Amino acid sequence: MKWKDVYDSKVRTVEEVLKEIKSKSVITTAVVPMTPKVFLENLHRVDKGVKNVEVYTILNTTYFEFQDKEEYEGRFINNSWFYGPADRAVAEKGLKTITYVPNNAHHAIVDLVQSGKKINYFVGTASPMDEHGYLSLSCSAFIEKDLIDAAEKVILEVNPNAPRTFGETEIHISKVDYIIEVDYPLPEEVLVMPTEVEERIGHYIAELIEDGSTIQMGIGGVPYAVSKFIENKKDLGVHTEMLTEGMLELYEKGVITNEKKTLWPGKFICAFVFGTKRLYDFVNNNPSVMVMRGSYTNNPDVIAQNNKMVSINSALMVDLTGQVVSEAIGTRHYSGTGGQLDTHRGAVKCARQGRGGKGILAIRSTAKNDTVSKIVPVLPLGSPVTVPRQEVDYVVTEYGVAQLRGRTVRERVKAMIGIAHPDHRDYLKKEAEKLGLI
């Protein structure tokens, strides 16, 4: 069979694809950086009689008109598994075009399917087809393969700028219903250099990482600070949700080798890739990078199989007993659980099995020019707990490390006050005494 003929028969314009969308359609999309940009940029142009369209996304990197105007309330609702800056801005306007879906990343799709909701469309991005009829989902298999399995129809934007990757990213043209040919650069991470405070946090975290550890971390100032201070480590490995620019730099310096990993020795294991073009070029046709389903990479039971597994995540707020808030303050939503609880649980399970795991949660001690403590006596009303205190292992601020796992409430409170900003320690101690915590 000539797969090129099959491919050509499925090519459509975005206008033709939009005519498929009916009222009450449920549309799911791929993850950054494989978000189907052309489709979502034009979605608001569907027939004005179309109502109640649900669109599931994760971490939009840009604004899309369908979610950002009052006139689209009742026509579209963006159900987000994880807010990005664009999503937060829409939510701050009070528009009813966006809402959050509470989830743990490794079973988000299972929960969606078992909720009884029928998925009408999956829309993603892929690299061009090869001679055998296979396209690559490129930089993400995080939720894509599971959604493809569940969706009634599959639509792919084929982008020549998307790298071809290995792992669980292959999809045959016979499984695709429509192709939209596009040509735009993949969205890139804006590299943020760590502040002095983040460097101090990174230094403390680096001291907890042993040679031969397998690491998980994301992007931002703290992960880059950690990268700076672990350049003297040996034989680190990567089993992560997101493969980042910082990990590539450590690989190029010989710090990450992946040779000592328990699972997949010699391989980077990730659910998605997000960085600059340099990182996208690195993963292109690179068999040392395995892009796998998030239901695998983020499964705590899988993560725990890596010896010396270290999970590094950031938080917005922690109370004195160790309850960690990472996605919202009160009812004001900021981001999402994502893979934080998944990866933290995996590392802690590794620790409980006596194989050197560490679950690390990083937080600046203060906000607003040191006037507000991010270590608090009690959480603001309505704050969702991302990592429950019975799961917390290490909490790190610029003032040190508090190891909480196995500790009493009284011991935890004293440890947390010890890593709070000095200007707030007396207040925290007095409040803890009022609450009967110490």
Disulfide bonds with the S-S distance in Angstrom:
none
